[in-house]
Structures are given as C-alpha cells and as structure tokens.
Amino acid sequence: MPGSTGSNGSPVWLVTGCSTGFGRSIAAHLLDEGYRVVVTARRTEQIDDLAARGQALPVAMDVADTDSVRPAVERAEQHFGRIDVVVNNAGIGYFAAVEETDPQTVERLFDVNFHGVARVIHAVLPGMRARRSGTIVNLTSIGGLVGHPAVGYYCATKFAVEGLSESLRHEVEPLGIKVMTVEPSAFRTSWAGSSQETQNPIADYDPTAGAARRAYHDSVGKQAGDPDRAARALLKAVNAAEPPRHLLLGADAYELATAQLEARAKEFQAWEETTRSADFPTGR
C-alpha cells in the first residue's frame, strides 16, 4: 500500500511532465491532499507555482535523457528518503498517417513516450525492490488499447508501454510492487493543441488521417475529460485496497475499450477452429 511510509511522513510521489496537462493536475491534487511530491519538468521555471505549494520538491528532469533521469531520482530519494509512487506521465503527440511520418519523428516519439518511461522505471526500481513496496503508474492512452487514424506511431508507443507494463507486472508483483496502466480518452489538456503534425500530407489519406487531424484540432477546449477529476480518480485507484491493473479514464475510453474487447472476442471465437488447427495433433 503506497500510504505505508512509517515514521517518514506522508507517501512520496514522483510525477513526470508537470508543466502542463495531466501531470500538473495530478501534482497539484496530491499536494493539496498533503502528499510529498517530486514535481518534475524539463524547465523548473514552468512549475514555480507548484514548487511553492505544500510539500513539493521541484526537480528538472528530461525523460529523453538518462543523464537527467537518474540524478533526478537520486535527488528525490536523498531528499525524501524514498519514492512510493511514480507516475510516468510525460509524453508528446504527433498527427500524421503512418506513411506520412518521417523516421526522425518516429524515433523522437519512442524516445520520449516509450524509452522515457523505461528510463524512469529503471531508475526507481532498485529502491522499490529494496523496500519490497511501491507503485508504478504508467499513463498510456485509450490509444494504447485501440488504434486511431493520424496517430499511428503515437499509438504504437502507447501499445509498447502497455506491453512493457504487462511483463513488468509479472516480474515485480511478487516483490510487493504494483504496476498500473492508465488509459484516458480525450481530456482538456494542451496535448491536441501542442502536438506537431506532418507538413507533407498525402491526398489519399485526407478522408482518414486528414479528417482525424482536423477533428483533433477542432476538439481543443471541448474535450469531455476533466484533468482535475482524472487526478482524483487516479489517487483513489492507487490507494484502493485492490488497485486496478488498468484504469480507464473518461466515458469514451470505457466505450471504446469495451467495444474493442467484444469485437476481438467475437472474431477469436469465429476463427477458433482454424486457430486450434495450427497445433500438432494431440499426443504427437
């Protein structure tokens, strides 16, 4: 249970990407609730207001740089003595059809959204293993469960984090460490408005990826999800007696994820005979 910190005070959370969006809302809510929070951002001047709030430790961290991540985690552990919960929130988006996306952009997306998560995990696990406790929360996306046009490589990074989290869970749960993935749908953050996009669109993809890009831009400020309510939901889930391994956030996330599960189950069942026929006959 992340709240078990003995005589060291309230639980210690480390949240990445706190300058905007989910990270800012999560850090602010935790501080308001009396938690000790390592508030991170690439540029700490962007989190000055959070740094002055409650028991906050502002730390510069660029998840795309190992030489930034490890010292940041070490500073947090030296200052607070431990990290009980880490929230891997930092990430970037990009709008383009798969064919429209250049290799450099793909590398950047994976370096931040996937390798960035892995870097933080590698940095916090030794301390969590030593204490036989801790919670790792990886914010992915509904796009980590269901693919969408215009965000193919973004979704690929989030699917990758889902797979990493699933394997990690099998490895660390016996050591007392929990792993949760959080899959939000569209929320009123700066993500859609700040994401870059292809400058060389292909006309054939205008009805699919092109339409999706326009819809993302048009949705800014009108998304159904409230980041502050999401922060409250996340804290509730982490502190639950039996925390969920997957936490969907937003009605759209629930509808899309459950529809995907039902569609896959139906297809698997329709092709069950063919699927089973690929094995050697029983007894051989």
TIVO-936369 format. One record per residue (C-alpha): y, x, z; residue in one letter. Coordinates in steps of 0.001 Angstrom, whole numbers, padded with zeros to 6 digits, always signed. Example, Ala and Ser with C-alpha at 12.3 -4.5 7.8 and 13.67 -1.06 7.14 Angstrom:
2
-004500+012300+007800A-001060+013670+007140S
END
This chain:
284
+000000+000000+000000M+003269+001624-001102P+005030+000475+002043G+002885+002675+004301S+005127+005651+004987T+004505+006173+008679G+007432+007706+010527S+009177+008818+007343N+011136+005587+006900G+011098+003148+004012S+008949+003752+000913P+010290+006201-001652V+010575+005059-005248W+011396+007204-008271L+012769+005278-011247V+013387+006874-014635T+016100+005797-017066G+018512+004212-014578C+021705+004437-016630S+021162+001005-018233T+018807-001937-018542G+015634-002348-016519F+015987+000985-014781G+019443+000157-013465R+018390-003331-012316S+015235-002033-010637I+017042+000793-008824A+019870-001486-007678A+017468-004107-006327H+015382-001525-004477L+018474-000014-002873L+019703-003452-001854D+016313-004102-000241E+016547-000907+001829G+014191+001352-000083Y+014801+005040-000607R+015250+005540-004336V+015314+008617-006545V+017704+007370-009232V+017335+009377-012422T+019196+009623-015702A+019867+012341-018232R+023524+012350-017169R+024075+011614-013500T+027686+010528-014034E+026207+007364-015554Q+024633+006470-012209I+027510+007358-009869D+027766+003765-008695D+024074+003647-007835L+024279+007029-006129A+026771+005565-003661A+024523+002609-002874R+022060+002636+000016G+019568+005475+000343Q+019883+006821-003184A+019193+010332-004414L+020705+010838-007878P+018754+013352-009934V+019221+014496-013512A+016021+014007-015496M+015282+014085-019213D+011740+012814-019645V+011539+014584-023019A+011852+017958-021273D+009110+019275-018961T+011567+021802-017534D+013709+018844-016445S+010946+016581-015116V+009122+018955-012782R+012227+020256-010935P+013478+016672-010556A+010214+015560-008952V+010167+018659-006732E+013707+017949-005566R+012788+014344-004759A+009733+015412-002756E+011713+018059-000887Q+014496+015577-000068H+012396+012564+000949F+009080+014273+001692G+007078+012142-000725R+007124+009753-003678I+005326+006482-003007D+006036+004624-006237V+007092+005940-009620V+008463+003589-012282V+008265+005036-015776N+010995+003031-017451N+012887+005493-019682A+012385+004820-023376G+014004+004392-026781I+013598+001964-029666G+013783+002196-033451Y+013855-000546-036072F+012082+000143-039370A+008974-000768-041276A+006184+001768-040851V+006744+003165-044345E+010495+003361-043734E+010113+005554-040641T+010544+009305-041113D+008278+011816-039325P+011093+013201-037161Q+011789+009754-035752T+008094+009213-035037V+007967+012500-033131E+011058+011585-031110R+009680+008133-030229L+006405+009598-028994F+008111+012464-027184D+010211+010066-025108V+008116+006908-024855N+004650+008420-024511F+004864+012109-023643H+007788+011362-021318G+005605+009008-019303V+002800+011579-019264A+005151+014335-018068R+006246+012269-015082V+002667+011278-014265I+001556+014917-014301H+004434+015851-012004A+003846+013152-009343V+000043+013088-009235L-000529+016225-007120P+001493+014766-004249G-000119+011346-004568M-003614+012854-004654R-002879+014931-001556A-001819+011783+000336R-004512+009593-001234R-001882+006931-001896S+000758+005926-004411G+001548+003559-007237T+002344+004444-010834I+004167+001693-012724V+004430+002185-016480N+006821-000148-018284L+005412-000702-021736T+006322-003896-023593S+004741-007009-024977I+004831-004700-028000G+002188-002647-026203G-000211-005586-026462L+000937-007354-029640V+002312-005636-032761G+005525-006839-034405H+007265-006046-037712P+010088-003458-037752A+008877-001782-034550V+005531-000389-035652G+005946+003088-034240Y+007687+001808-031114Y+004693-000480-030559C+002376+002468-031232A+003979+004421-028379T+003593+001457-026052K-000034+000844-027071F-000613+004544-026340A+000835+004182-022823V-001404+001158-022260E-004456+003214-023234G-003418+006175-021109L-002804+003867-018144S-006216+002239-018524E-008017+005574-018455S-005816+006920-015662L-006588+003845-013577R-010327+004603-013685H-009638+008175-012576E-007173+007635-009733V-008077+004283-008180E-010985+005926-006288P-008356+008304-004852L-006216+005458-003476G-003652+005485-006298I-002800+002303-008190K-001698+002065-011821V+000199-000950-013150M+001493-001613-016638T+004427-003981-017042V+004849-005819-020341E+008247-007504-020748P+009272-009685-023666S+012936-009785-024765A+015414-009239-021920F+019199-008986-021847R+019382-005219-021774T+021063-002818-024175S+017759-001947-025874W+018154-004069-029022A+021816-003216-029432G+021417+000526-028880S+018253+001142-030895S+018726+003043-034122Q+017240+001857-037397E+016322+003047-040850T+019156+003894-043209Q+016833+003679-046224N+015298+000200-046223P+012685-000704-048829I+013316-004033-050551A+009656-005093-050408D+009861-005183-046606Y+013056-007205-046366D+011243-010522-045687P+009262-008943-042834T+010756-005828-041234A+014221-006541-042598G+014243-010072-041206A+012948-008800-037881A+015710-006175-037674R+018346-008820-038268R+016764-011067-035643A+016786-008253-033080Y+020482-007660-033655H+021268-011376-033540D+019410-011728-030244S+021660-009353-028294V+023125-011170-025304G+020963-014219-025940K+017520-012980-024848Q+015721-015228-022387A+014812-012499-019913G+016959-011646-016886D+016573-007946-015856P+017600-008668-012259D+014903-011320-011907R+012457-008899-013523A+013300-006305-010862A+012486-008809-008134R+009222-009744-009835A+008198-006103-010162L+008835-005381-006471L+006840-008468-005490K+003917-007339-007654A+003890-003756-006360V+003977-004941-002743N+001257-007564-003210A-001962-007186-001219A-003781-007072-004563E-001268-005811-007154P-001934-006824-010751P-003055-004127-013140R-000981-005809-015859H+002253-007662-015164L+003696-009767-017971L+007417-010459-017624L+009026-013390-019406G+007644-016664-020754A+007465-015247-024283D+005375-012326-023043A+002932-014734-021424Y+002662-016944-024519E+002246-014024-026937L-000274-012149-024801A-002486-015135-024073T-002398-016240-027735A-003457-012722-028752Q-006359-012776-026310L-007542-016167-027566E-007287-015134-031232A-009221-011932-030634R-011933-013675-028647A-012349-016216-031443K-012646-013503-034093E-015041-011405-031998F-017272-014406-031481Q-017182-015338-035182A-018392-011844-036096W-020766-011366-033163E-023929-011331-035273E-022534-008686-037630T-021224-006672-034702T-024589-006611-032926R-026448-005803-036166S-024885-002318-036208A-027111-001121-033325D-030583+000324-033709F-033220-002393-033284P-034196-002911-029649T-036837-000432-028468G-036055+002301-031011R
END
